[in-house]
Each structure stands twice: as C-alpha cells, then as structure tokens.
C-alpha cells in the first residue's frame, strides 16, 4: 500500500473516476477504492484540512455510485459499520447513519 498520504488521496480520487467504467474492471476499481478508503480512515489524523475535504468529496462521489460499488462488496460482517463505504450496497444513507452513530457514542 502507498505510504504517502498525498498519494493515497490522489489515488482515491483517481480510482473513483474509474468507477464509471462499464466493463469487468469495475470490480477491481471498486475494491481498490474501498481499500484506499480504509487506509485513509486509519491515517485520518495525518491528513491536512484540504486533504480531508478531498476525501469527503470522494466520499460524496462513491455514495452516488453506490450501485456500482455494491457489485463488489464482500461480506458486510468483515468490517465495522463505522466503515460505511463497505456497506454501500445498502444505499448512500449508510454514510449518514454511521456518522450519526459515531456522534451518539462520542
């Protein structure tokens, strides 16, 4: 996995754009996007304000593409609900539900 935060943020945006593909590569790109998002979450504190905004913009985009991403999602039991991007097969509302749950426990 890429170590530089800047590269991770750039890859996240780049692979989200590739989710528009209509061929067999969509599965590969979808898994890459979700895996990069996991790494960004782990390293959230290292992100600058601008980088966080870029990630959140990417999050908006993957929510809009939830049907495409749903085709590649593994078992939802493998990830915590706070990692909402792994649950996009349930619809884009999973993001707001996870954020609300996080705020309730904080």
Buried (B, 14 or more C-beta within 10 A) or exposed (E): EEEEBEEBBBBBBBBBEBBEBEEEEBBEBBBBBBBBBBBBEEEEEEBEEEBBEBBEEBBEBBBEBBEBBBEBBEEEEEBEEEBBBBBBBEEBEBBEBBEEEEEEEE
